[in-house]
Amino acid sequence: MYNQAQREIERYGEVEVYMGKAQYDPDIHHRHSSRLSNCDYASQKTYFVTICTQGCLPYFEQPALRSILEETWHSLPERFAGLILDEYVVMPDHVHFILWLSANVPERITLGQVIGAYKSLTSVKWLKHIEMTGLNEQGKFWQRNYMERVIRNKDELTRIREYIRNNPLRAALKKEL
């Protein structure tokens, strides 16, 4: 029962809840943002972004989902003025891409807004596809967060573009081993 499974423990003037075998401790059980606190994610910058699937499972081996990812990627500039797309690759369990945010637009956009829209739009389209085709597939495929890196100069941009372009080849070679 609920009252038996959950008990309250007084600690430091706050209530700590017992759930199952582990105790919730607000001092250690909290999420930390991976975003840099001093970075303006709406400023004119170039970003290298990686978004992984939940559990690093190879969801993107499904051609229909892969098409949804690619179509949505190419349509993002229609949604966000000042967004410029660069390199992009879909791997079985993640996507890599480079995008440029321009500050010369009336309504500034943030990297988080672009990533959030991309993840949301692809998820909704995938759920509709599952419903229309009767597939027995999981609708949620994105991992909670994403990784980004500000690209600081032309050499780094060139290196990251090569990394993205060569990623499928590296993965294929890794499979052969």
C-alpha positions in Angstrom: 0.0 0.0 0.0 1.0 3.6 -0.5 1.4 4.4 3.3 3.5 1.3 3.8 5.8 1.8 0.8 6.3 5.5 1.5 7.5 6.9 4.8 8.7 10.4 5.7 12.0 11.0 7.5 12.8 14.4 9.1 16.2 15.6 8.0 17.7 19.1 8.2 14.2 20.6 8.6 13.2 19.1 5.2 11.2 16.0 4.4 13.0 13.1 2.7 10.8 10.5 1.2 11.5 6.7 1.2 10.7 5.1 -2.2 11.4 1.4 -2.4 14.9 0.7 -1.3 16.6 4.1 -1.9 16.0 7.3 0.0 15.6 10.5 -1.8 18.3 13.0 -0.7 17.9 16.5 -2.3 21.5 17.2 -1.6 22.7 14.4 -4.0 19.6 13.6 -6.1 19.2 16.5 -8.5 19.9 17.1 -12.1 22.6 19.4 -13.2 22.5 21.3 -16.5 25.2 20.5 -18.9 24.9 24.0 -20.4 27.6 26.5 -19.6 26.2 29.2 -17.2 28.2 32.0 -18.7 27.4 31.2 -22.4 24.8 33.1 -24.4 23.2 30.3 -26.4 21.3 33.0 -28.5 24.4 34.8 -29.7 25.9 34.5 -33.2 27.9 31.3 -33.0 28.5 28.0 -34.7 27.6 24.8 -32.8 28.5 21.2 -33.2 25.7 19.2 -31.7 25.2 15.5 -30.9 21.8 14.1 -29.9 21.6 10.4 -28.8 18.8 7.9 -28.7 17.4 6.8 -25.4 19.5 3.9 -24.2 21.8 4.4 -27.2 19.6 1.9 -29.1 19.8 1.8 -32.9 16.3 3.4 -33.6 17.6 5.3 -36.6 18.2 2.1 -38.6 14.5 2.3 -39.4 14.2 4.0 -42.8 10.9 5.7 -42.0 12.3 7.3 -38.9 15.6 8.2 -40.7 13.5 10.0 -43.4 11.6 11.9 -40.7 14.8 13.1 -39.1 16.3 14.3 -42.4 13.1 16.0 -43.6 12.7 17.8 -40.3 16.4 18.8 -40.3 16.1 20.5 -43.7 12.9 22.3 -42.8 14.2 23.9 -39.6 15.3 27.2 -41.3 11.7 27.7 -42.4 10.8 27.7 -38.7 13.8 29.7 -37.4 14.9 32.9 -39.2 18.7 33.3 -38.9 19.3 29.5 -38.7 21.9 28.2 -41.1 22.4 24.4 -41.5 25.8 22.9 -42.2 27.0 19.3 -42.0 24.5 16.6 -40.8 24.7 12.8 -40.4 22.3 10.3 -39.0 23.9 7.3 -37.3 22.0 4.3 -35.9 21.9 5.7 -32.4 22.7 9.4 -32.7 22.8 12.4 -35.0 25.6 14.9 -35.4 25.2 18.3 -37.0 26.6 21.8 -37.3 24.4 24.8 -37.2 24.9 28.5 -37.2 22.8 31.0 -35.2 22.6 34.5 -36.5 22.1 37.4 -34.2 20.9 39.6 -37.0 17.2 38.7 -36.8 14.3 40.5 -35.1 13.6 37.6 -32.8 16.7 35.9 -31.5 16.6 32.1 -31.2 18.6 30.0 -28.8 20.3 26.7 -29.5 17.9 25.1 -26.9 14.9 26.3 -28.9 16.2 24.8 -32.1 17.1 21.4 -30.5 13.8 21.3 -28.6 11.8 21.9 -31.8 13.8 19.3 -33.7 13.3 16.7 -31.0 9.6 17.5 -30.6 8.8 17.7 -34.3 10.5 14.4 -35.1 8.8 12.7 -32.1 5.4 13.9 -33.1 5.9 12.8 -36.8 7.2 9.4 -35.7 4.2 8.9 -33.4 1.8 9.8 -36.3 3.7 7.3 -38.5 3.4 4.6 -35.9 -0.3 5.2 -35.6 -0.9 5.4 -39.4 1.0 2.2 -40.2 0.1 0.2 -37.1 3.7 -0.4 -36.2 4.5 -1.9 -32.8 7.3 0.5 -32.0 8.2 2.7 -29.1 7.3 6.4 -29.6 10.0 7.9 -27.4 13.4 7.6 -28.9 15.4 10.7 -27.8 17.7 10.8 -24.9 16.8 13.6 -22.4 19.6 16.0 -23.3 22.1 16.8 -26.0 25.8 17.7 -26.2 27.0 20.9 -27.9 30.3 22.5 -28.5 30.9 26.0 -29.7 33.1 25.9 -32.8 35.8 28.6 -32.3 37.7 28.9 -35.6 38.0 27.7 -39.2 40.4 24.8 -38.4 38.1 23.4 -35.8 35.1 23.8 -38.2 37.1 21.9 -40.9 38.0 19.1 -38.4 34.5 18.7 -37.1 33.0 18.6 -40.7 35.5 15.8 -41.6 34.5 14.0 -38.4 30.8 14.2 -39.3 31.4 13.1 -42.9 33.6 10.2 -41.9 31.5 9.0 -39.0 29.5 6.4 -41.0 32.7 5.0 -42.4 34.3 4.7 -39.0 31.2 3.0 -37.6 31.2 0.5 -40.5 34.9 -0.3 -40.0 34.3 -0.7 -36.2 31.5 -3.2 -37.0 33.9 -5.3 -39.2 36.3 -5.7 -36.3 
